[in-house]
Amino acid sequence: MTTVGVLKEIKNHEYRVGLTPAGARELTEHGHDVLVQQGAGDGSGFSDDLYERAGARIVPDAETVFEGASLLIKVKEPQAQERALLKPHHVLFTFLHLAPDPDQTQDLLASGATCIAYETVTDRHGSLPLLAPMSEVAGRLAIQAGAQALEKVRGGRGVLLSGVPGVHPGNVVVIGGGVVGRNAAQLAVGLGARVTVLDRSVPVLRELDQHYRGLITTLYSTRDAIETVLAEADLVVGAVLIPGASAPRLITRDLLGVMPDGSALVDVAIDQGGCAETSHPTTHDDPTYVVDGVVHYCVANMPGAVARTSTLALTNATLPYVVKLADQGVRQALQGDAGFLPGLNVAQGKLTCEGVALAQDLEFIAPDRMLSKLG
């Protein structure tokens, strides 16, 4: 039997929860004990009573969860006060986004805990199955957030993305044709905006072109192409991703200067440091700021704003992995799944994610070399 702990998120305006009552029931029916911190599911509409009906036990605080559970389930990276409670016997399964966060990296290394990151788990196709649902949400939210940022009362240039009869629609530029970019493009097209997607993969551009049949423009991403489209952009969505590593800074301060006054930038890559030189993390309390006349929206936990949808989408993807960890233990679960193993970022004081090591100039040990040392 494994004791699984579900923590209440404490990051600013983070309302998601790492396990639903349905997930708790699945685990208890496998013979595991589930501890849920009081109120952990409230923000997503899951009451303590629902967890209790599913067989979980409600405990009063995070300290009790850390003391009683060996497998810890979260959504966002552990905050400093949570990291202080981590012990070597803990297995932490959550989003980590370590590359731009050296303080978190050092705390996790010092804890001795085994830390598995949702965002670096892969599948047999090389895709990121646990990041994908939140990327889908973030891509769609990026257009909503950008549309609001363009309103004059919020510092924008006063452009309606859909336009109206007799008036041009807004011009949306999406940098990156992955999951975030595709979902941003989908929503922007649905609004009637003019959409341009840039990517460095010709197959990705070809697929987008064939799917939208002339409704969007696709461009191979070069500095020249980015500079050209930024000059006419109302809304730019930064949707680039290098799994586990810092996002490339594709929009320099100079390039930002070619954007029209009052245009908006939604940097969805902010979890990995951001793809614009002028980006820094913001919160849902104070989501935007202005640099050189461009409204920046850089909220690091965008999906938290639609917690119910996000929680259901995320836990649909993560639950099979949680059950595997609980049933088999961390070593067997990782050893038996070649795509799960890349999720291992930190183990017994060692960094096991190459992208983080490169970003922070740290030593790196391949995750397979740590398997024999895991419980």
Disulfide bonds with the S-S distance in Angstrom:
none
